[in-house]
Amino acid sequence: IIGSLASLATEAEVGAAAVEGGFNMVTAQHDRQYEVLNAGLRQGVGVIARMEDINDPSSFAKVQVDIGCHPNWAGYLLNGGKDVDPNDKPSVGKLRAARDAIIQQSPHAMAITSAGSAKDVLSVSNATGFPVVALSLPVLPLTKTPILDAVRELTTLREALPHAINQPGINTQAEAMNACSFMVKIDPCKGSASLARLQAYTALAFGSAGVLYESARCTVGGRNDIVDRTSSVADVNRNLAQWAPTLDPFIAAVRLTSLTQAKGEGMWPLPSAVARGTIGDGSL
């Protein structure tokens, strides 16, 4: 999943996100969804409904009635895309009720929510029953080594996930993937363009099932110093789409060091592959 969490409302916005941005999933407000759903179907982009308010579980039934039969509807973005605080008991309770409503009315739909740290991701997942919760990157506030902070969070999350492939009752790789998946949420306007790029690639290497962006377009600065990062995000997205099938966490032989070599045995080299550094494997 390479998704934009910014709410889109027109066919032109969907086309730009798909063709120019490299996204395969977009978000729409409920009242403008049908135009976006039809546009997404033409562009090959899945659409999820943005749910700002989850106080009333019956609101999910309304979405199901309105668009549940549309072939391009993929699910819900809960809590308006905001991170969930596991210590906020009322919010966690509402999410738990939302999960029950979704399972009853549209069990095939995705339900996306997020948290601000690996610890919070696990806490929210355990408290609500959602199998996949996105980890928000960058970890805030930004430090002098934000990518190392991201790696620490991803490492914590990856090591804490159950090794579902070896668990009793797991019969297929798809079931195993669903039982031990996570996604990341990135704001490309926070920090540098290189930070967003490194976070997306690192998340993929750690087995993330999706990269979600706060916005399909990103401009930073102001007045006479405006920088558009949209094209750099699009380049990242195209690489993610190319590399994801190769970085299968269930193939033991796949290692990031192998993939970055110009000549890997049985591996596709990355588009910008270079020979292994003279220092050795650890130089990556």
KEDRENKOL-961110 format. One record per residue (C-alpha): residue number from 1; residue in one letter; y, z negated, x. Coordinates in steps of 0.001 Angstrom, whole numbers, plus 500000, padded with zeros to 6 digits. Layout:
N
NUM_A_Y_Z_X
...
END
This chain:
284
1_I_500000_500000_500000
2_I_503426_501006_501299
3_G_505717_499736_498601
4_S_509393_499491_497789
5_L_510305_496340_495852
6_A_513807_497589_494963
7_S_514020_498489_491293
8_L_514275_502263_490794
9_A_515519_503809_487559
10_T_515647_507605_487930
11_E_513366_510480_488795
12_A_515576_511357_491777
13_E_515192_507852_493232
14_V_511419_508030_492881
15_G_511316_511452_494531
16_A_513434_510243_497453
17_A_511242_507159_497918
18_A_508077_509264_497942
19_V_509142_512355_499864
20_E_511873_511028_502140
21_G_510834_507384_502437
22_G_507074_507695_502771
23_F_506328_505134_500023
24_N_503239_505275_497824
25_M_504289_502506_495431
26_V_507649_501774_493782
27_T_509068_499177_491398
28_A_510868_499667_488081
29_Q_512528_497430_485525
30_H_510657_497311_482246
31_D_513381_498960_480162
32_R_513479_502097_482350
33_Q_509840_502311_483248
34_Y_508629_505348_481328
35_E_510920_507771_483148
36_V_509908_506212_486460
37_L_506213_506213_485528
38_N_506295_509916_484700
39_A_508256_510707_487856
40_G_505852_508647_489936
41_L_502896_510495_488466
42_R_504419_513816_489511
43_Q_505148_512495_493005
44_G_501809_510718_493510
45_V_503469_507285_493639
46_G_502166_504202_491815
47_V_504623_502131_489762
48_I_504687_498369_489242
49_A_506750_496496_486657
50_R_509397_494120_487945
51_M_509128_490818_486065
52_E_512275_488786_486653
53_D_511331_486076_484164
54_I_507765_484826_483822
55_N_508539_481872_481544
56_D_506890_483539_478559
57_P_503300_484718_479101
58_S_503658_486956_476034
59_S_506006_489181_478056
60_F_502939_490514_479885
61_A_501396_491458_476555
62_K_504548_493437_475728
63_V_504308_495380_478981
64_Q_500623_496032_478318
65_V_501409_497372_474828
66_D_504328_499498_476044
67_I_502849_501114_479159
68_G_499316_499784_479622
69_C_497770_503174_478876
70_H_499995_505136_481256
71_P_497796_506479_484090
72_N_500401_505672_486723
73_W_501046_502024_485937
74_A_499728_499823_488762
75_G_500728_496235_487955
76_Y_503438_493596_488247
77_L_505951_492310_490751
78_L_506238_488654_489769
79_N_509131_486217_490076
80_G_511564_489084_490616
81_G_510136_489580_494102
82_K_511436_486207_495311
83_D_509339_483966_497557
84_V_507488_481155_495829
85_D_507871_477582_497032
86_P_504461_475888_496645
87_N_506261_472548_496246
88_D_508077_473843_493169
89_K_505478_472687_490645
90_P_507112_474252_487551
91_S_507246_477696_489226
92_V_503654_477396_490411
93_G_502592_476397_486906
94_K_504324_479459_485431
95_L_502581_481701_487949
96_R_499236_480184_487045
97_A_499919_480885_483366
98_A_501001_484426_484284
99_R_497761_484981_486152
100_D_495742_483874_483118
101_A_497734_486210_480867
102_I_497275_489156_483227
103_I_493528_488579_483509
104_Q_493163_488462_479740
105_Q_495338_491465_478918
106_S_495167_493822_481911
107_P_492616_492646_484496
108_H_492865_495929_486409
109_A_496549_495417_487237
110_M_497871_494245_490580
111_A_500011_491111_490580
112_I_502289_490802_493599
113_T_504041_487623_494678
114_S_505106_486303_498082
115_A_505788_483190_500132
116_G_507845_482415_503221
117_S_505160_481255_505667
118_A_501429_481550_506272
119_K_500962_477955_505125
120_D_502887_478649_501917
121_V_500917_481862_501301
122_L_497662_479936_501381
123_S_499071_477099_499264
124_V_500421_479474_496604
125_S_497166_481427_496490
126_N_495088_478266_496134
127_A_497407_476770_493498
128_T_497765_479883_491329
129_G_494481_481698_491842
130_F_496110_484940_492954
131_P_493773_486516_495535
132_V_496556_488293_497435
133_V_499950_486786_498286
134_A_502395_488568_500581
135_L_503765_486877_503716
136_S_507537_487333_504055
137_L_508690_488580_507457
138_P_510834_488023_509409
139_V_510340_484277_509473
140_L_513766_482797_508860
141_P_515975_481642_510429
142_L_515684_484249_513150
143_T_514979_482843_516602
144_K_515300_484470_520009
145_T_511659_485612_519738
146_P_511228_486738_516092
147_I_508250_488999_516776
148_L_506389_486082_518387
149_D_507137_483994_515301
150_A_505697_486793_513169
151_V_502566_486975_515324
152_R_502064_483210_515031
153_E_502320_483394_511243
154_L_499963_486388_511042
155_T_497493_484663_513367
156_T_497555_481505_511263
157_L_497010_483498_508098
158_R_494270_485702_509488
159_E_492292_482806_510940
160_A_492556_480846_507689
161_L_491222_483636_505483
162_P_487563_483345_504489
163_H_485092_485542_506311
164_A_484069_487000_502988
165_I_481853_489710_504414
166_N_479290_487039_505310
167_Q_479587_484981_502125
168_P_476814_484851_499513
169_G_477614_486894_496428
170_I_479709_489478_498278
171_N_477858_492742_497736
172_T_480252_495462_498813
173_Q_482945_496000_501390
174_A_485469_496437_498564
175_E_484636_492987_497218
176_A_484929_491542_500696
177_M_488298_493193_501267
178_N_489631_491843_497984
179_A_488414_488368_498874
180_C_490191_488192_502210
181_S_493260_490393_501901
182_F_496910_489706_502441
183_M_500083_491753_502512
184_V_503450_491385_504212
185_K_506961_491701_502789
186_I_509658_492962_505155
187_D_513423_493142_504798
188_P_514419_496032_507098
189_C_518075_494959_506885
190_K_517415_491601_508557
191_G_517363_491719_512333
192_S_517114_494972_514251
193_A_515393_498229_513333
194_S_512892_497637_516122
195_L_512034_494214_514677
196_A_511162_495727_511300
197_R_509093_498415_513025
198_L_507179_495938_515188
199_Q_506526_493625_512253
200_A_505073_496457_510166
201_Y_502816_497684_512979
202_T_501724_494178_513928
203_A_500865_493336_510316
204_L_498688_496438_510146
205_A_496899_495458_513350
206_F_496176_492025_511851
207_G_494537_493640_508812
208_S_497335_493599_506242
209_A_496380_495453_503059
210_G_499967_496478_502434
211_V_503542_496515_503695
212_L_506176_495836_501046
213_Y_509869_496477_501727
214_E_512726_494702_499993
215_S_514432_498062_499569
216_A_513648_501764_499739
217_R_516976_502321_501481
218_C_518652_500127_504070
219_T_522205_500223_505407
220_V_523694_497551_507646
221_G_527209_496897_508844
222_G_530453_497595_507074
223_R_533632_499654_507031
224_N_533562_501931_510077
225_D_530319_500587_511487
226_I_527685_501437_508875
227_V_524184_502219_510145
228_D_521568_503802_507863
229_R_518039_502667_508758
230_T_516340_504611_505982
231_S_514982_507339_508265
232_S_513553_504826_510744
233_V_511745_503034_507904
234_A_510361_506392_506740
235_D_509022_507126_510229
236_V_507284_503754_510260
237_N_505771_504410_506841
238_R_504306_507750_507886
239_N_502692_506133_510899
240_L_501300_503332_508736
241_A_499729_505878_506404
242_Q_498140_507674_509357
243_W_496904_504612_511215
244_A_495682_502421_508342
245_P_492254_504097_507915
246_T_491577_503666_511625
247_L_492490_499975_511764
248_D_489617_498819_509547
249_P_489185_495038_510055
250_F_485477_495337_509224
251_I_484742_497687_512126
252_A_484140_495375_515057
253_A_484683_498082_517652
254_V_488281_498700_516598
255_R_490754_497010_518893
256_L_494450_497669_519162
257_T_494099_498163_522924
258_S_491596_500965_522304
259_L_493843_502719_519840
260_T_496784_502838_522219
261_Q_494898_504578_525001
262_A_495391_508307_525395
263_K_491625_508823_525590
264_G_489677_506407_523406
265_E_485943_506810_522881
266_G_485442_507867_519285
267_M_488987_506786_518366
268_W_491965_508843_517336
269_P_494825_508204_519752
270_L_498107_507174_518196
271_P_500705_509968_517963
272_S_502695_508496_520852
273_A_499657_507279_522812
274_V_500072_506498_526475
275_A_497559_505714_529165
276_R_496539_502101_529647
277_G_499012_500155_531715
278_T_498225_499448_535338
279_I_498167_495707_534622
280_G_495154_496143_532342
281_D_494247_495442_528735
282_G_496559_492456_528581
283_S_499616_494588_529311
284_L_499834_495718_525701
END
